[in-house]
Amino acid sequence: MRTRSRVLGLGAALALVTALAPPALAANPIVTGYYTADPAPLVVGNTLYVYAGRDEAPAGSGNFLMREWRVLSSTDAANWTDHGAKATTATFPWAGADAWASEVEPRNGKYYWYTSVNGRGAGWMDIGVAVGDSPLGPFRDAKGGPLVSDSTPNSSGLNIDPTVFTDDNGQSYLYWGSYWAPRMAKLKSNMIELDGPVTTPVGLTDFWEAPWMFKRNNLYYMVYAANDTNGCVTSSSYACQRYATATSPTGPWTHRGVLLGQVSSTTNHAGIVQFKNQWYIVYHNANAPGGGNFRRSVAVDLVNFNADGTIQRVVQTSTGPPPNNSLAKVLGGANPLQDNQIQQGSTR
């Protein structure tokens, strides 16, 4: 666990959140005023953040139009505050378009935003890194060029969907990939350079794209999108979320099954996180009014584990989870408003 000190009175903290934007009412999708996709959750103290791309494709479009990444937050996983766009394709001067899936990982008192973006160079998609001093930025390009591109030896067939996991010993790992080609590499402590060769993970059965890694009870979990018709979906145009486990962050992985079935959009992208002693899955579908395959919306539901560590199949709801007003974090240790504990390592 990493900690970041920041003294803030309870009344001042609540006033700050309230001043930003009125919370949306609890329901799925969590935002319906515009379209959001490819969500990535992050817990900082008593706040759950969701980083998501914005779908801007007009009705009837057959292509993605995504130019910015937005941030939402909640203190109860049910009512959400919209913080607006905190990064765009223009954040990366070397990039040109396609603000696809991303994830934020804290390290060294900073927040590193790993993004899928079209880098204008040879090939199509690259992985870039922005950095900020808080979960809400402001964010700036951290590297001046892609972290991963088609020129990276042994890179994926499509270099998208980065997930970064930092283990208890401080070592960070980057997983990414699409077109049935998952990839993994260690990161240096500066979080903007690969530390060693790119390798191909073993055991991610039917992997298609969209990896997400977390750790629970000393067991590593990899969640990812699959589009097979062997218990996943009825048409390979759609996708489910499968998962695998390992006793090492580099695998080998053992496939465990489907945890999230087909959603109403063809793509299926999810992240799992523990917040106030409850586990949640954040994913997208096409359920918002006017939604579709290129006009998706973020939803949140509960995740439950069996005694043996396997994950129960997620029940997709239109209501979302009930408000989580647990004080467990406050009662169990330092006040998170004074000691903003960043949730990673054993609980992601």
C-alpha positions as CSV (number, residue, x, y, z in Angstrom):
1,M,0.0,0.0,0.0
2,R,1.2,3.5,-0.7
3,T,-0.1,6.5,1.3
4,R,-0.4,10.2,0.5
5,S,-0.9,12.7,3.3
6,R,-3.4,15.4,2.8
7,V,-5.2,17.0,5.7
8,L,-8.7,18.1,4.9
9,G,-11.6,18.6,7.3
10,L,-14.7,16.6,6.8
11,G,-16.9,19.6,6.1
12,A,-14.4,21.1,3.7
13,A,-14.1,17.8,1.8
14,L,-17.9,17.4,1.4
15,A,-18.2,21.0,0.3
16,L,-15.5,20.6,-2.3
17,V,-17.2,17.5,-3.8
18,T,-20.6,19.2,-3.8
19,A,-19.2,22.3,-5.6
20,L,-17.8,20.3,-8.5
21,A,-21.1,18.9,-9.9
22,P,-24.3,17.6,-8.5
23,P,-24.2,13.8,-8.0
24,A,-26.2,11.7,-10.5
25,L,-28.9,9.6,-9.0
26,A,-28.0,5.9,-8.4
27,A,-28.8,3.8,-11.5
28,N,-27.2,2.0,-14.4
29,P,-25.8,3.3,-16.6
30,I,-24.3,5.8,-14.1
31,V,-24.2,8.6,-16.7
32,T,-26.8,9.2,-19.4
33,G,-26.1,12.8,-20.4
34,Y,-23.3,11.6,-22.7
35,Y,-21.8,8.2,-23.7
36,T,-18.9,6.6,-21.8
37,A,-16.9,3.5,-22.4
38,D,-13.9,1.4,-21.4
39,P,-14.0,2.2,-17.6
40,A,-11.2,1.8,-15.2
41,P,-11.8,2.1,-11.5
42,L,-9.3,3.5,-8.8
43,V,-9.9,3.8,-5.1
44,V,-8.2,6.7,-3.3
45,G,-9.2,6.9,0.4
46,N,-12.9,7.1,0.7
47,T,-13.4,7.9,-3.0
48,L,-14.0,5.6,-6.0
49,Y,-12.9,7.1,-9.3
50,V,-13.8,5.9,-12.7
51,Y,-11.8,6.9,-15.7
52,A,-13.6,6.4,-19.0
53,G,-13.4,7.4,-22.7
54,R,-16.2,9.4,-24.2
55,D,-18.1,8.0,-27.2
56,E,-19.1,10.8,-29.5
57,A,-20.2,8.9,-32.6
58,P,-23.5,10.2,-34.1
59,A,-26.5,7.9,-34.1
60,G,-26.2,5.3,-36.8
61,S,-22.4,5.6,-37.1
62,G,-20.4,2.5,-37.8
63,N,-17.1,3.7,-36.3
64,F,-15.8,4.9,-32.9
65,L,-15.3,8.6,-32.4
66,M,-13.4,9.1,-29.2
67,R,-11.3,12.2,-28.4
68,E,-11.2,12.6,-24.6
69,W,-11.1,10.7,-21.3
70,R,-13.4,11.7,-18.5
71,V,-13.4,11.2,-14.7
72,L,-16.3,10.3,-12.5
73,S,-16.2,9.8,-8.7
74,S,-18.3,8.5,-5.9
75,T,-18.1,8.2,-2.1
76,D,-20.7,5.4,-2.0
77,A,-20.4,3.6,-5.4
78,A,-24.0,4.6,-6.2
79,N,-24.2,8.4,-6.6
80,W,-21.7,9.9,-9.0
81,T,-20.0,13.3,-9.6
82,D,-18.9,14.2,-13.1
83,H,-15.5,15.9,-13.2
84,G,-15.4,16.4,-16.9
85,A,-12.6,15.6,-19.4
86,K,-9.2,15.4,-17.7
87,A,-7.2,14.3,-20.7
88,T,-7.7,14.4,-24.5
89,T,-5.8,13.2,-27.6
90,A,-4.2,16.7,-27.5
91,T,-2.5,15.7,-24.2
92,F,-0.1,13.7,-26.3
93,P,1.4,16.0,-29.0
94,W,2.7,13.0,-30.9
95,A,-0.9,11.4,-31.1
96,G,-3.7,12.2,-33.5
97,A,-6.9,10.4,-32.7
98,D,-8.7,7.5,-30.9
99,A,-8.9,8.0,-27.2
100,W,-9.5,4.4,-26.4
101,A,-9.3,2.3,-23.2
102,S,-7.1,3.7,-20.4
103,E,-6.2,3.1,-16.7
104,V,-4.7,5.2,-13.9
105,E,-2.1,3.8,-11.6
106,P,-0.7,5.7,-8.6
107,R,3.1,5.6,-7.8
108,N,5.6,7.8,-6.1
109,G,2.9,10.4,-5.1
110,K,1.8,10.8,-8.7
111,Y,-0.9,9.3,-10.9
112,Y,0.1,7.7,-14.2
113,W,-2.7,7.5,-16.9
114,Y,-1.9,4.8,-19.4
115,T,-3.9,5.3,-22.6
116,S,-4.6,3.6,-25.9
117,V,-4.1,6.3,-28.6
118,N,-3.4,6.6,-32.3
119,G,0.2,7.8,-32.5
120,R,0.4,9.0,-36.1
121,G,3.5,6.9,-36.6
122,A,3.9,3.5,-38.3
123,G,1.1,1.1,-37.4
124,W,-2.2,2.1,-35.7
125,M,-2.5,2.2,-31.9
126,D,0.1,3.0,-29.3
127,I,0.1,3.1,-25.5
128,G,0.9,6.5,-24.0
129,V,1.4,7.7,-20.5
130,A,0.2,11.0,-18.9
131,V,1.0,12.0,-15.3
132,G,-0.6,14.2,-12.7
133,D,-0.2,15.1,-9.1
134,S,-3.8,14.1,-8.0
135,P,-6.5,11.7,-9.2
136,L,-8.0,14.6,-11.1
137,G,-4.8,16.0,-12.6
138,P,-4.1,18.2,-14.3
139,F,-2.4,15.5,-16.5
140,R,0.4,16.1,-19.0
141,D,2.4,13.8,-21.3
142,A,4.9,12.0,-19.2
143,K,7.2,10.6,-21.9
144,G,7.0,12.6,-25.1
145,G,6.3,9.5,-27.2
146,P,4.6,6.1,-26.9
147,L,5.5,3.6,-24.2
148,V,4.5,0.8,-26.5
149,S,4.1,0.9,-30.3
150,D,4.2,-1.4,-33.3
151,S,8.0,-1.0,-33.2
152,T,8.3,-2.5,-29.7
153,P,9.7,-6.0,-30.1
154,N,7.0,-8.7,-29.6
155,S,4.2,-6.1,-29.2
156,S,0.6,-7.2,-29.6
157,G,-1.2,-7.3,-32.9
158,L,-3.1,-4.2,-31.6
159,N,-1.5,-2.3,-28.8
160,I,-4.5,-1.2,-26.8
161,D,-6.2,-1.7,-23.4
162,P,-3.3,-1.2,-20.9
163,T,-3.7,-2.5,-17.4
164,V,-1.0,-1.7,-14.8
165,F,-0.7,-3.6,-11.5
166,T,1.8,-2.7,-8.7
167,D,2.5,-5.6,-6.4
168,D,3.2,-5.4,-2.6
169,N,7.0,-5.3,-3.3
170,G,6.7,-2.2,-5.5
171,Q,7.2,-3.9,-8.8
172,S,4.7,-2.7,-11.5
173,Y,3.5,-4.8,-14.4
174,L,1.9,-3.7,-17.7
175,Y,-0.5,-6.1,-19.5
176,W,-2.2,-5.1,-22.7
177,G,-3.3,-6.4,-26.1
178,S,-6.0,-7.3,-28.6
179,Y,-6.5,-9.6,-31.6
180,W,-6.0,-12.7,-29.3
181,A,-2.5,-11.4,-28.5
182,P,-2.0,-10.6,-24.8
183,R,1.4,-9.1,-23.8
184,M,3.2,-8.3,-20.5
185,A,6.2,-6.4,-19.4
186,K,7.7,-5.1,-16.2
187,L,7.8,-1.4,-15.7
188,K,10.7,0.6,-14.2
189,S,10.1,2.5,-11.0
190,N,9.7,5.7,-13.1
191,M,6.5,4.1,-14.6
192,I,7.3,5.4,-18.1
193,E,9.8,2.8,-19.3
194,L,9.7,-1.0,-19.9
195,D,12.0,-3.0,-17.7
196,G,13.0,-6.0,-19.8
197,P,11.5,-7.8,-22.7
198,V,7.8,-8.0,-23.7
199,T,6.5,-11.5,-23.1
200,T,3.4,-13.5,-24.0
201,P,1.4,-14.6,-21.0
202,V,0.5,-18.3,-20.7
203,G,-2.9,-19.6,-19.8
204,L,-5.3,-16.8,-20.7
205,T,-7.8,-19.1,-22.5
206,D,-9.7,-17.5,-25.3
207,F,-8.2,-14.0,-24.7
208,W,-9.5,-11.4,-27.1
209,E,-8.6,-8.0,-25.5
210,A,-9.2,-5.7,-22.5
211,P,-7.1,-7.3,-19.6
212,W,-7.6,-6.1,-16.0
213,M,-5.4,-7.3,-13.2
214,F,-5.9,-7.3,-9.4
215,K,-4.9,-9.3,-6.3
216,R,-7.0,-10.8,-3.5
217,N,-5.8,-13.0,-0.6
218,N,-2.4,-13.5,-2.3
219,L,-4.0,-14.7,-5.5
220,Y,-3.6,-12.8,-8.7
221,Y,-6.6,-12.4,-11.0
222,M,-6.7,-11.5,-14.7
223,V,-10.1,-10.4,-16.1
224,Y,-10.3,-10.1,-19.9
225,A,-12.7,-10.0,-22.8
226,A,-13.3,-13.1,-24.9
227,N,-15.5,-13.7,-27.9
228,D,-15.6,-17.4,-28.2
229,T,-18.8,-19.4,-28.5
230,N,-17.7,-22.0,-26.0
231,G,-19.9,-20.8,-23.2
232,C,-19.0,-17.1,-23.6
233,V,-21.3,-15.6,-26.3
234,T,-23.7,-16.9,-29.0
235,S,-22.1,-14.8,-31.7
236,S,-18.4,-13.9,-31.9
237,S,-19.4,-10.3,-32.8
238,Y,-20.0,-9.9,-29.0
239,A,-17.8,-10.6,-26.0
240,C,-18.0,-11.8,-22.4
241,Q,-15.5,-11.4,-19.5
242,R,-13.5,-14.4,-18.6
243,Y,-11.0,-14.6,-15.8
244,A,-7.9,-16.6,-14.8
245,T,-5.8,-16.8,-11.6
246,A,-2.2,-17.3,-10.8
247,T,0.2,-17.4,-7.8
248,S,2.6,-15.1,-9.6
249,P,2.0,-11.8,-11.2
250,T,3.6,-13.1,-14.4
251,G,1.6,-16.4,-14.5
252,P,1.3,-19.0,-15.7
253,W,-2.5,-18.4,-15.5
254,T,-5.2,-20.9,-14.9
255,H,-8.5,-20.2,-16.6
256,R,-11.5,-20.1,-14.2
257,G,-14.5,-19.3,-16.3
258,V,-16.9,-16.5,-17.3
259,L,-17.7,-13.8,-14.7
260,L,-19.6,-11.3,-16.8
261,G,-21.8,-12.5,-19.7
262,Q,-22.6,-10.8,-22.9
263,V,-23.7,-7.1,-22.6
264,S,-25.9,-5.1,-25.0
265,S,-22.9,-3.6,-26.8
266,T,-20.6,-5.7,-29.0
267,T,-17.5,-4.8,-27.0
268,N,-17.2,-5.8,-23.3
269,H,-14.6,-4.0,-21.1
270,A,-14.4,-4.2,-17.3
271,G,-12.4,-3.4,-14.2
272,I,-12.8,-4.9,-10.7
273,V,-12.0,-3.1,-7.5
274,Q,-12.6,-3.4,-3.7
275,F,-14.2,-0.3,-2.1
276,K,-15.2,0.0,1.5
277,N,-15.0,-3.8,2.0
278,Q,-17.2,-4.6,-1.1
279,W,-16.0,-5.6,-4.5
280,Y,-17.4,-4.0,-7.6
281,I,-17.2,-4.4,-11.4
282,V,-17.3,-1.4,-13.6
283,Y,-18.1,-2.1,-17.3
284,H,-20.0,-0.7,-20.2
285,N,-23.1,-1.5,-22.2
286,A,-25.4,0.1,-24.7
287,N,-28.3,0.7,-22.3
288,A,-28.5,4.5,-22.2
289,P,-31.2,6.2,-24.3
290,G,-29.9,6.3,-27.9
291,G,-27.1,4.0,-27.1
292,G,-25.4,1.5,-29.4
293,N,-22.2,-0.3,-30.2
294,F,-20.4,3.1,-30.7
295,R,-22.4,5.0,-28.1
296,R,-21.8,3.0,-24.9
297,S,-22.3,3.8,-21.2
298,V,-20.6,2.8,-18.0
299,A,-22.4,0.6,-15.4
300,V,-21.5,-0.6,-11.9
301,D,-22.5,-3.8,-10.2
302,L,-21.5,-6.0,-7.3
303,V,-18.9,-8.8,-7.4
304,N,-19.1,-11.7,-5.0
305,F,-16.5,-14.4,-4.4
306,N,-16.9,-18.0,-3.3
307,A,-15.0,-19.4,-0.4
308,D,-12.4,-21.0,-2.7
309,G,-11.6,-17.6,-4.4
310,T,-13.6,-18.2,-7.5
311,I,-15.9,-15.4,-8.7
312,Q,-19.6,-15.7,-8.9
313,R,-21.2,-14.7,-12.2
314,V,-22.1,-11.0,-12.1
315,V,-25.8,-10.1,-12.1
316,Q,-26.2,-7.1,-14.5
317,T,-28.8,-4.7,-13.1
318,S,-30.5,-1.5,-14.2
319,T,-30.5,-0.2,-10.6
320,G,-26.8,-0.5,-9.8
321,P,-25.5,-1.3,-6.3
322,P,-27.0,0.2,-3.2
323,P,-25.2,3.1,-1.6
324,N,-22.1,1.9,0.4
325,N,-21.8,4.2,3.4
326,S,-19.6,1.9,5.4
327,L,-17.1,3.5,7.8
328,A,-14.9,0.5,7.8
329,K,-11.9,2.3,6.4
330,V,-12.2,5.1,9.0
331,L,-12.8,2.7,11.9
332,G,-10.1,0.3,10.8
333,G,-7.2,2.8,10.8
334,A,-6.3,6.4,10.0
335,N,-9.0,8.8,8.7
336,P,-8.8,8.5,4.9
337,L,-9.5,12.3,4.7
338,Q,-6.2,12.9,6.5
339,D,-4.3,9.9,5.1
340,N,-5.5,9.2,1.6
341,Q,-4.7,5.5,1.3
342,I,-4.3,4.5,-2.3
343,Q,-5.8,1.1,-2.9
344,Q,-3.5,-1.1,-4.9
345,G,-1.4,-4.2,-4.2
346,S,-3.5,-6.8,-2.4
347,T,-6.8,-5.1,-3.2
348,R,-6.0,-3.3,-6.4
